[in-house]
Amino acid sequence: MHGETRMSAYPDDPSIASSLLAKMADGSLTRTVMTNKRAVATVQLENEHVRVTEWRFAPGDATGHHRHAHDYVVVPVVDGELELIESGSRSRSRLQRGKPYFRNAGVEHDVINAGGANMIFVEIELKDTAERR
């Protein structure tokens, strides 16, 4: 994922380890880095106009921090609950099977399966749109 950080990438660097321990102590290190469990993304269709990706999350799995360059639609395949980490704040969102939602380009977040069951959704990125600055 974009901007992915993993603790295991720097096991022998004491300055990185110290920084990570400090962040763990003050609560600023997200559970995504601490658990290191990743959702599975499978691109089902991609062309010049759209990218359709199926996301599968076991409980506690996360996408990793990323930024959306295009407008997108999410269509949940199952009911579930996600935890969103955006701009340092956390929120929860309940998704209902078959009930889509839309978000504009520029969203920057980490998405975690906060439910007790597997979560699956399809993300449709609209490549003809771009982040508005």
DSSP file (Angstrom, degrees, kcal/mol; ACC not computed):
  #  RESIDUE AA STRUCTURE BP1 BP2  ACC     N-H-->O    O-->H-N    N-H-->O    O-->H-N    TCO  KAPPA ALPHA  PHI   PSI    X-CA   Y-CA   Z-CA
    1    1 A M    >         0   0    0      0, 0.0     3,-1.3     0, 0.0     2,-0.2   0.000 360.0 360.0 360.0 163.2    0.0    0.0    0.0
    2    2 A H  T 3   +     0   0    0      1,-0.3     0, 0.0    62,-0.2     0, 0.0  -0.441 360.0   2.2 -66.8 132.8    1.0    3.6   -0.4
    3    3 A G  T 3  S+     0   0    0      1,-0.2    -1,-0.3    -2,-0.2    62,-0.2   0.739  88.4 177.5  66.6  23.5    3.2    4.9    2.4
    4    4 A E    <   -     0   0    0     -3,-1.3     2,-0.4    60,-0.1    -1,-0.2  -0.352  11.7-166.9 -66.2 136.6    3.2    1.6    4.2
    5    5 A T        -     0   0    0     -2,-0.1     2,-0.4     3,-0.0    60,-0.1  -0.994   5.9-177.8-124.8 129.7    5.3    1.4    7.4
    6    6 A R    >   -     0   0    0     -2,-0.4     3,-1.2     1,-0.1     4,-0.3  -0.991  27.5-143.6-128.7 136.1    6.2   -1.9    9.0
    7    7 A M  G >  S+     0   0    0     26,-0.5     3,-1.7    -2,-0.4    -1,-0.1   0.883 101.3  61.6 -61.4 -37.8    8.2   -2.5   12.1
    8    8 A S  G 3  S+     0   0    0      1,-0.3    -1,-0.2     2,-0.1    -3,-0.0   0.651  88.0  72.9 -67.1 -13.8    9.8   -5.6   10.7
    9    9 A A  G <  S+     0   0    0     -3,-1.2    -1,-0.3     1,-0.2    -2,-0.2   0.721 107.7  32.3 -71.6 -19.5   11.4   -3.4    7.9
   10   10 A Y    X   +     0   0    0     -3,-1.7     3,-1.2    -4,-0.3    -1,-0.2  -0.307  69.8 144.9-131.3  49.9   13.9   -1.9   10.5
   11   11 A P  T 3  S+     0   0    0      0, 0.0    -1,-0.1     0, 0.0    -2,-0.1   0.774  77.1  40.5 -67.2 -24.5   14.6   -4.6   13.1
   12   12 A D  T 3  S+     0   0    0     -3,-0.1    -2,-0.0     1,-0.0    -3,-0.0   0.318  88.1  98.6-106.7   8.4   18.2   -3.6   13.6
   13   13 A D    <>  -     0   0    0     -3,-1.2     4,-2.4     1,-0.2     3,-0.3  -0.839  52.7-166.5 -99.4 104.2   18.0    0.2   13.6
   14   14 A P  H  > S+     0   0    0      0, 0.0     4,-2.7     0, 0.0     5,-0.2   0.820  85.9  55.9 -62.3 -31.8   17.9    1.4   17.2
   15   15 A S  H  > S+     0   0    0      2,-0.2     4,-2.0     1,-0.2     5,-0.1   0.908 110.7  44.6 -68.2 -38.9   16.8    5.0   16.3
   16   16 A I  H  > S+     0   0    0     -3,-0.3     4,-2.7     2,-0.2     5,-0.2   0.932 113.9  50.1 -67.1 -45.3   13.7    3.6   14.4
   17   17 A A  H  X S+     0   0    0     -4,-2.4     4,-2.5     1,-0.2    -2,-0.2   0.911 110.7  49.5 -60.1 -42.8   13.0    1.2   17.2
   18   18 A S  H  X S+     0   0    0     -4,-2.7     4,-2.3     2,-0.2    -1,-0.2   0.914 111.2  49.6 -61.8 -43.2   13.2    4.0   19.8
   19   19 A S  H  X S+     0   0    0     -4,-2.0     4,-2.2     1,-0.2    -2,-0.2   0.919 111.8  47.9 -62.2 -44.4   10.9    6.2   17.7
   20   20 A L  H  X S+     0   0    0     -4,-2.7     4,-2.3     1,-0.2    -2,-0.2   0.905 111.1  50.8 -64.5 -41.2    8.3    3.4   17.4
   21   21 A L  H  X S+     0   0    0     -4,-2.5     4,-2.2     2,-0.2    -1,-0.2   0.894 109.7  50.9 -63.6 -39.5    8.5    2.6   21.1
   22   22 A A  H  X S+     0   0    0     -4,-2.3     4,-2.0     1,-0.2     6,-0.2   0.914 110.9  48.3 -63.2 -42.4    7.9    6.3   21.9
   23   23 A K  H  X>S+     0   0    0     -4,-2.2     6,-1.4     1,-0.2     5,-1.3   0.870 110.0  52.1 -66.6 -36.1    4.9    6.4   19.6
   24   24 A M  H ><5S+     0   0    0     -4,-2.3     3,-0.6     1,-0.2    -1,-0.2   0.909 109.6  50.6 -64.2 -40.2    3.5    3.2   21.2
   25   25 A A  H 3<5S+     0   0    0     -4,-2.2    -2,-0.2     1,-0.2    -1,-0.2   0.870 114.1  42.1 -66.7 -38.2    3.8    4.8   24.6
   26   26 A D  H 3<5S-     0   0    0     -4,-2.0    -1,-0.2    -5,-0.1    -2,-0.2   0.452 111.6-117.4 -92.2   2.0    2.0    8.0   23.7
   27   27 A G  T <<5S+     0   0    0     -4,-0.7    -3,-0.2    -3,-0.6    -4,-0.1   0.523  83.1 115.7  82.4   5.2   -0.7    6.2   21.7
   28   28 A S      < +     0   0    0     -5,-1.3     2,-0.6    -6,-0.2    -4,-0.2   0.604  50.7  89.9 -86.0  -9.8    0.2    7.7   18.3
   29   29 A L  S    S-     0   0    0     -6,-1.4     2,-0.0    -9,-0.1    -2,-0.0  -0.765  79.4-131.0 -86.5 124.7    1.2    4.5   16.7
   30   30 A T    >>  -     0   0    0     -2,-0.6     4,-1.4     1,-0.1     3,-0.7  -0.310  15.4-115.9 -77.1 159.3   -1.8    2.9   15.1
   31   31 A R  H 3> S+     0   0    0      1,-0.2     4,-2.8     2,-0.2     5,-0.4   0.752 109.5  73.0 -62.4 -25.6   -2.8   -0.7   15.6
   32   32 A T  H 3> S+     0   0    0      1,-0.2     4,-2.0     2,-0.2     5,-0.3   0.927 102.7  38.9 -56.3 -47.5   -2.2   -1.3   11.8
   33   33 A V  H <4 S+     0   0    0     -3,-0.7   -26,-0.5     1,-0.2    -1,-0.2   0.889 116.0  52.6 -70.7 -39.2    1.6   -1.1   12.3
   34   34 A M  H  < S+     0   0    0     -4,-1.4    -2,-0.2     1,-0.2    -1,-0.2   0.868 118.6  33.5 -69.2 -37.5    1.5   -3.0   15.6
   35   35 A T  H  < S-     0   0    0     -4,-2.8    -1,-0.2    -5,-0.1    -2,-0.2   0.805  85.2-156.8 -88.7 -30.5   -0.5   -6.0   14.3
   36   36 A N     <  +     0   0    0     -4,-2.0     2,-0.5    -5,-0.4    -3,-0.1   0.712  39.7 145.3  63.1  21.1    1.0   -5.9   10.8
   37   37 A K        -     0   0    0     -5,-0.3    25,-1.6    23,-0.2     2,-0.4  -0.803  33.1-157.2 -92.8 129.0   -2.1   -7.7    9.4
   38   38 A R  B     -a   62   0A   0     -2,-0.5    25,-0.2    23,-0.2    20,-0.2  -0.862  14.4-125.0-113.1 139.7   -3.0   -6.7    5.9
   39   39 A A        -     0   0    0     23,-2.8     2,-0.6    -2,-0.4    18,-0.2  -0.371  34.2-114.8 -66.7 157.3   -6.3   -6.9    4.0
   40   40 A V  E     -E   56   0B   0     16,-2.9    16,-2.3    -2,-0.1     2,-0.5  -0.887  27.9-163.1-103.9 122.1   -6.1   -8.6    0.7
   41   41 A A  E     -E   55   0B   0     -2,-0.6     2,-0.5    14,-0.2    14,-0.2  -0.900   6.1-174.5-106.6 129.0   -6.8   -6.5   -2.4
   42   42 A T  E     -E   54   0B   0     12,-2.7    12,-2.9    -2,-0.5     2,-0.5  -0.962  19.9-140.9-125.3 113.5   -7.6   -8.2   -5.7
   43   43 A V  E     +E   53   0B   0     -2,-0.5    10,-0.3    10,-0.2     3,-0.1  -0.622  22.5 177.6 -72.9 119.8   -7.9   -6.0   -8.8
   44   44 A Q  E     +     0   0B   0      8,-3.1     2,-0.3    -2,-0.5     9,-0.2   0.733  66.2   7.0 -96.1 -28.1  -10.8   -7.5  -10.7
   45   45 A L  E     +E   52   0B   0      7,-1.4     7,-3.2     2,-0.0    -1,-0.3  -0.964  62.2 173.4-155.9 136.1  -11.0   -5.0  -13.6
   46   46 A E  E     +E   51   0B   0     -2,-0.3     2,-0.2     5,-0.2     5,-0.2  -0.960  13.5 140.4-148.6 131.9   -8.8   -2.1  -14.7
   47   47 A N        -     0   0    0      3,-2.5    80,-0.1    -2,-0.3    -2,-0.0  -0.767  68.2 -71.0-146.1-165.4   -8.9    0.1  -17.8
   48   48 A E  S    S+     0   0    0     -2,-0.2     3,-0.1     1,-0.2    -2,-0.0   0.662 129.3  38.5 -70.5 -13.7   -8.3    3.8  -18.6
   49   49 A H  S    S+     0   0    0      1,-0.2    78,-2.1    78,-0.1    79,-0.8   0.792 120.0  14.5-105.7 -36.2  -11.7    4.7  -16.9
   50   50 A V  E     - F   0 126B   0     76,-0.2    -3,-2.5    77,-0.2     2,-0.4  -0.942  45.7-154.5-141.0 158.1  -12.0    2.5  -13.7
   51   51 A R  E     -EF  46 125B   0     74,-1.6    74,-3.0    -2,-0.3     2,-0.6  -0.981  16.8-163.3-130.2 123.7  -10.2    0.2  -11.4
   52   52 A V  E     -EF  45 124B   0     -7,-3.2    -8,-3.1    -2,-0.4    -7,-1.4  -0.938  12.6-179.7-111.1 119.7  -12.4   -2.3   -9.5
   53   53 A T  E     -EF  43 123B   0     70,-2.8    70,-3.2    -2,-0.6     2,-0.5  -0.970  20.8-146.3-125.1 130.5  -10.8   -3.9   -6.5
   54   54 A E  E     -EF  42 122B   0    -12,-2.9   -12,-2.7    -2,-0.4     2,-0.5  -0.837  17.6-158.8 -91.4 130.2  -12.2   -6.5   -4.1
   55   55 A W  E     -EF  41 121B   0     66,-3.3    66,-2.0    -2,-0.5     2,-0.4  -0.939   7.3-171.0-111.3 130.0  -11.0   -6.0   -0.5
   56   56 A R  E     -EF  40 120B   0    -16,-2.3   -16,-2.9    -2,-0.5     2,-0.4  -0.988   6.0-177.4-122.8 126.5  -11.1   -8.9    2.0
   57   57 A F  E     - F   0 119B   0     62,-3.0    62,-2.8    -2,-0.4   -18,-0.1  -0.984  16.7-152.7-125.4 126.5  -10.3   -8.3    5.7
   58   58 A A    >   -     0   0    0     -2,-0.4     3,-2.4    60,-0.2    55,-0.3  -0.535  59.4 -66.5 -77.9 163.4  -10.2  -10.8    8.5
   59   59 A P  T 3  S+     0   0    0      0, 0.0    55,-0.2     0, 0.0    -1,-0.1  -0.313 128.1  15.1 -54.0 130.4  -11.0   -9.3   11.9
   60   60 A G  T 3  S+     0   0    0     53,-2.4   -23,-0.2     1,-0.3   -25,-0.1   0.249  93.8 133.8  87.7 -12.4   -8.3   -6.7   12.7
   61   61 A D    <   -     0   0    0     -3,-2.4    52,-2.6   -23,-0.1    -1,-0.3  -0.352  36.6-162.5 -69.8 153.5   -6.9   -6.6    9.2
   62   62 A A  B     -aB  38 112A   0    -25,-1.6   -23,-2.8    50,-0.2    50,-0.2  -0.935  29.2-134.0-137.2 157.1   -6.1   -3.2    7.7
   63   63 A T        -     0   0    0     48,-2.1    49,-0.1    -2,-0.3    -1,-0.1   0.788  53.4-120.9 -75.3 -28.5   -5.4   -1.6    4.3
   64   64 A G        -     0   0    0     47,-0.3    47,-0.3   -27,-0.1   -62,-0.2  -0.020  46.9 -52.6  90.8 152.0   -2.5    0.3    5.5
   65   65 A H  S    S+     0   0    0    -62,-0.2     2,-0.3    45,-0.1    45,-0.2  -0.362  75.1 153.0 -63.4 133.2   -2.3    4.1    5.3
   66   66 A H  E     -I  109   0C   0     43,-2.4    43,-2.4   -65,-0.1     2,-0.4  -0.973  37.7-129.1-156.1 165.6   -3.1    5.4    1.8
   67   67 A R  E     -I  108   0C   0     -2,-0.3     2,-0.6    41,-0.2    41,-0.2  -0.971  22.1-129.9-122.9 136.4   -4.4    8.4   -0.2
   68   68 A H        -     0   0    0     39,-3.0    38,-3.6    -2,-0.4    39,-0.2  -0.772  16.7-172.6 -89.3 120.1   -7.1    8.1   -2.9
   69   69 A A  S    S+     0   0    0     -2,-0.6    62,-1.2    36,-0.2     2,-0.3   0.596  70.8  40.8 -84.9 -13.1   -6.1    9.9   -6.1
   70   70 A H  S    S-     0   0    0     60,-0.2    37,-0.2    34,-0.1    36,-0.2  -0.914  93.1 -93.8-133.1 157.0   -9.6    9.4   -7.6
   71   71 A D  E     -G  126   0B   0     55,-0.5    55,-2.9    -2,-0.3     2,-0.3  -0.351  53.4-171.3 -58.8 152.6  -13.2    9.6   -6.6
   72   72 A Y  E     -GH 125 103B   0     31,-2.5    31,-2.5    53,-0.2     2,-0.4  -0.992  25.6-144.1-153.1 159.3  -14.5    6.2   -5.6
   73   73 A V  E     -GH 124 102B   0     51,-2.2    51,-3.4    -2,-0.3     2,-0.5  -0.972  14.0-154.6-122.6 136.9  -17.5    4.1   -4.7
   74   74 A V  E     -GH 123 101B   0     27,-2.7    27,-1.9    -2,-0.4    49,-0.2  -0.957   6.5-170.4-113.6 130.8  -17.5    1.3   -2.1
   75   75 A V  E     -G  122   0B   0     47,-3.1    47,-2.6    -2,-0.5     2,-0.1  -0.942  18.4-140.3-120.2 107.3  -20.0   -1.5   -2.4
   76   76 A P  E     -G  121   0B   0      0, 0.0    22,-3.1     0, 0.0    45,-0.3  -0.436  11.5-166.0 -67.0 137.1  -20.1   -3.8    0.7
   77   77 A V  S    S+     0   0    0     43,-2.6     2,-0.3    20,-0.2    44,-0.2   0.719  78.1  19.2 -91.2 -27.3  -20.5   -7.5   -0.1
   78   78 A V  S    S-     0   0    0     42,-1.2    -1,-0.2    18,-0.1     2,-0.2  -0.910  91.9 -94.5-134.4 161.8  -21.3   -8.3    3.5
   79   79 A D        +     0   0    0     -2,-0.3     2,-0.3    17,-0.1    17,-0.2  -0.503  62.1 133.2 -71.1 148.4  -22.4   -6.4    6.6
   80   80 A G  E     -C   95   0A   0     15,-2.1    15,-3.2    -2,-0.2     2,-0.4  -0.988  49.3-105.4-177.9 178.9  -19.6   -5.2    8.8
   81   81 A E  E     -C   94   0A   0     -2,-0.3    33,-1.9    13,-0.2    34,-0.9  -0.991  26.6-165.2-128.6 132.1  -18.0   -2.5   10.8
   82   82 A L  E     -CD  93 113A   0     11,-2.9    11,-2.6    -2,-0.4     2,-0.5  -0.873  13.4-143.7-114.1 147.3  -14.8   -0.6    9.9
   83   83 A E  E     -CD  92 112A   0     29,-3.0    29,-2.7    -2,-0.4     2,-0.5  -0.947  20.1-158.7-104.4 130.7  -12.6    1.6   11.9
   84   84 A L  E     -CD  91 111A   0      7,-3.1     7,-2.0    -2,-0.5     2,-0.6  -0.929   8.7-161.3-113.3 132.0  -11.2    4.6   10.0
   85   85 A I  E     +CD  90 110A   0     25,-2.4    25,-1.3    -2,-0.5     2,-0.4  -0.940  24.1 162.3-113.7 109.4   -8.1    6.5   10.9
   86   86 A E  E >   -C   89   0A   0      3,-2.4     3,-2.3    -2,-0.6    23,-0.1  -0.994  66.1 -12.6-131.6 127.6   -8.1    9.9    9.3
   87   87 A S  T 3  S-     0   0    0     -2,-0.4    -1,-0.1    21,-0.4     3,-0.1   0.848 127.3 -55.3  52.3  38.4   -6.0   12.9   10.2
   88   88 A G  T 3  S+     0   0    0      1,-0.2     2,-0.3   -60,-0.0    -1,-0.3   0.379 116.8 106.9  80.7  -5.7   -5.0   11.2   13.5
   89   89 A S  E <   -C   86   0A   0     -3,-2.3    -3,-2.4     2,-0.0     2,-0.4  -0.785  58.6-140.3-107.9 154.5   -8.6   10.7   14.6
   90   90 A R  E     +C   85   0A   0     -2,-0.3     2,-0.3    -5,-0.2    -5,-0.2  -0.873  23.5 167.0-112.5 142.1  -10.5    7.4   14.7
   91   91 A S  E     -C   84   0A   0     -7,-2.0    -7,-3.1    -2,-0.4     2,-0.4  -0.956  25.6-129.2-144.9 165.0  -14.1    6.8   13.8
   92   92 A R  E     -C   83   0A   0     -2,-0.3     2,-0.4    -9,-0.2    -9,-0.2  -0.907  16.6-168.7-118.0 146.4  -16.3    3.7   13.2
   93   93 A S  E     -C   82   0A   0    -11,-2.6   -11,-2.9    -2,-0.4     2,-0.6  -0.995  13.4-144.8-137.1 129.3  -18.6    3.1   10.2
   94   94 A R  E     -C   81   0A   0     -2,-0.4     2,-0.4   -13,-0.2   -13,-0.2  -0.828  18.2-157.9 -94.9 125.2  -21.2    0.4    9.8
   95   95 A L  E     -C   80   0A   0    -15,-3.2   -15,-2.1    -2,-0.6     2,-0.4  -0.822   1.6-151.2-104.7 142.9  -21.5   -1.0    6.3
   96   96 A Q    >   -     0   0    0      3,-0.4     3,-2.5    -2,-0.4   -17,-0.1  -0.942  31.9 -98.7-115.5 134.3  -24.6   -2.8    5.0
   97   97 A R  T 3  S+     0   0    0     -2,-0.4   -20,-0.2     1,-0.3   -18,-0.1  -0.200 106.6   4.5 -50.0 127.3  -24.4   -5.4    2.3
   98   98 A G  T 3  S+     0   0    0    -22,-3.1    -1,-0.3     1,-0.2   -21,-0.1   0.387  97.0 118.1  80.2  -4.0  -25.3   -3.9   -1.1
   99   99 A K    <   -     0   0    0     -3,-2.5    -3,-0.4   -23,-0.1    -1,-0.2  -0.817  52.0-157.9-101.0 100.3  -25.6   -0.3    0.2
  100  100 A P        -     0   0    0      0, 0.0     2,-0.3     0, 0.0   -25,-0.2  -0.249   8.8-163.9 -76.0 160.4  -22.9    1.7   -1.7
  101  101 A Y  E     -H   74   0B   0    -27,-1.9   -27,-2.7     2,-0.0     2,-0.3  -0.975   9.1-139.3-140.0 158.1  -21.3    5.0   -0.6
  102  102 A F  E     -H   73   0B   0     -2,-0.3     2,-0.3   -29,-0.2   -29,-0.2  -0.885  15.2-176.9-118.3 143.0  -19.2    7.6   -2.5
  103  103 A R  E     -H   72   0B   0    -31,-2.5   -31,-2.5    -2,-0.3     2,-0.1  -0.996  24.7-118.9-138.0 146.7  -16.2    9.6   -1.5
  104  104 A N    >   -     0   0    0     -2,-0.3     3,-0.9   -33,-0.2   -36,-0.1  -0.378  40.4 -88.7 -77.1 158.1  -14.2   12.3   -3.3
  105  105 A A  T 3  S+     0   0    0      1,-0.2    27,-0.3    25,-0.2   -36,-0.2  -0.223 105.4  54.9 -57.7 154.5  -10.5   12.0   -4.3
  106  106 A G  T 3   +     0   0    0    -38,-3.6    -1,-0.2     1,-0.4   -37,-0.1   0.248  65.8 143.8 102.1 -11.7   -8.0   13.2   -1.7
  107  107 A V    <   -     0   0    0     -3,-0.9   -39,-3.0   -37,-0.2     2,-0.5  -0.412  29.4-168.2 -61.9 132.7   -9.2   11.0    1.2
  108  108 A E  E     +I   67   0C   0    -41,-0.2   -21,-0.4    -2,-0.1     2,-0.3  -0.984  29.2 114.8-127.6 119.1   -6.2    9.8    3.2
  109  109 A H  E     -I   66   0C   0    -43,-2.4   -43,-2.4    -2,-0.5     2,-0.4  -0.964  56.7-113.2-164.6 175.2   -6.8    7.1    5.8
  110  110 A D  E     - D   0  85A   0    -25,-1.3   -25,-2.4    -2,-0.3     2,-0.5  -0.974  29.3-152.0-121.2 142.2   -6.2    3.6    7.1
  111  111 A V  E     - D   0  84A   0     -2,-0.4   -48,-2.1   -47,-0.3     2,-0.4  -0.973  13.3-175.0-121.8 127.0   -9.2    1.2    7.1
  112  112 A I  E     -BD  62  83A   0    -29,-2.7   -29,-3.0    -2,-0.5     2,-0.9  -0.956  31.7-119.1-124.6 137.7   -9.4   -1.6    9.7
  113  113 A N  E     + D   0  82A   0    -52,-2.6   -53,-2.4    -2,-0.4   -31,-0.2  -0.670  33.1 177.6 -73.7 107.6  -12.0   -4.4   10.0
  114  114 A A        +     0   0    0    -33,-1.9   -32,-0.2    -2,-0.9    -1,-0.2   0.418  49.3  91.9 -92.9  -0.1  -13.4   -3.6   13.5
  115  115 A G  S    S-     0   0    0    -34,-0.9   -55,-0.2     2,-0.2     4,-0.1  -0.295  82.4-118.3 -90.1 177.0  -16.0   -6.4   13.4
  116  116 A G  S    S+     0   0    0    -57,-0.1     2,-0.3     2,-0.1    -1,-0.1   0.422  92.2  55.5 -94.1  -0.8  -15.8  -10.0   14.6
  117  117 A A  S    S-     0   0    0    -59,-0.1    -2,-0.2     1,-0.1   -60,-0.0  -0.795  99.9 -74.1-126.2 168.4  -16.3  -11.5   11.1
  118  118 A N        -     0   0    0     -2,-0.3     2,-0.4   -60,-0.1   -60,-0.2  -0.337  44.8-148.3 -61.5 143.9  -14.6  -11.3    7.7
  119  119 A M  E     -F   57   0B   0    -62,-2.8   -62,-3.0    -4,-0.1     2,-0.4  -0.950  16.6-180.0-116.8 136.4  -15.4   -8.1    5.8
  120  120 A I  E     +F   56   0B   0     -2,-0.4   -43,-2.6   -64,-0.2   -42,-1.2  -0.998   7.7 159.8-136.6 131.4  -15.5   -7.9    2.0
  121  121 A F  E     -FG  55  76B   0    -66,-2.0   -66,-3.3    -2,-0.4     2,-0.5  -0.982  32.3-129.6-144.3 160.8  -16.2   -4.9   -0.1
  122  122 A V  E     -FG  54  75B   0    -47,-2.6   -47,-3.1    -2,-0.3     2,-0.5  -0.941  19.7-157.3-109.7 129.0  -15.7   -3.8   -3.8
  123  123 A E  E     -FG  53  74B   0    -70,-3.2   -70,-2.8    -2,-0.5     2,-0.6  -0.918   2.6-163.6-108.1 128.5  -14.0   -0.5   -4.4
  124  124 A I  E     -FG  52  73B   0    -51,-3.4   -51,-2.2    -2,-0.5     2,-0.4  -0.932   6.4-160.8-115.7 108.1  -14.6    1.2   -7.8
  125  125 A E  E     -FG  51  72B   0    -74,-3.0   -74,-1.6    -2,-0.6     2,-1.0  -0.753  12.3-141.6 -90.8 132.3  -12.1    4.0   -8.5
  126  126 A L  E >   -FG  50  71B   0    -55,-2.9     3,-1.9    -2,-0.4   -55,-0.5  -0.790  15.5-171.8 -96.3  96.5  -13.2    6.5  -11.2
  127  127 A K  T 3  S+     0   0    0    -78,-2.1   -77,-0.2    -2,-1.0    -1,-0.2   0.660  77.8  70.7 -68.3 -16.6  -10.0    7.2  -13.0
  128  128 A D  T 3  S+     0   0    0    -79,-0.8     2,-0.3    -3,-0.1    -1,-0.3   0.517  94.1  69.4 -77.4  -2.9  -11.5   10.0  -15.1
  129  129 A T    <   -     0   0    0     -3,-1.9     2,-0.3   -80,-0.2   -60,-0.0  -0.813  67.2-168.1-109.9 154.4  -11.6   12.1  -11.8
  130  130 A A        -     0   0    0     -2,-0.3   -60,-0.2   -60,-0.1   -25,-0.2  -0.953  36.9 -77.6-138.9 159.5   -8.6   13.4  -10.0
  131  131 A E        -     0   0    0    -62,-1.2     2,-0.5    -2,-0.3   -25,-0.1  -0.320  44.8-135.3 -57.4 132.5   -7.9   15.0   -6.7
  132  132 A R              0   0    0    -27,-0.3    -1,-0.1     1,-0.1    -3,-0.0  -0.810 360.0 360.0 -93.0 127.5   -9.1   18.6   -6.6
  133  133 A R              0   0    0     -2,-0.5    -1,-0.1     0, 0.0    -2,-0.1   0.409 360.0 360.0-108.4 360.0   -6.5   20.9   -5.0
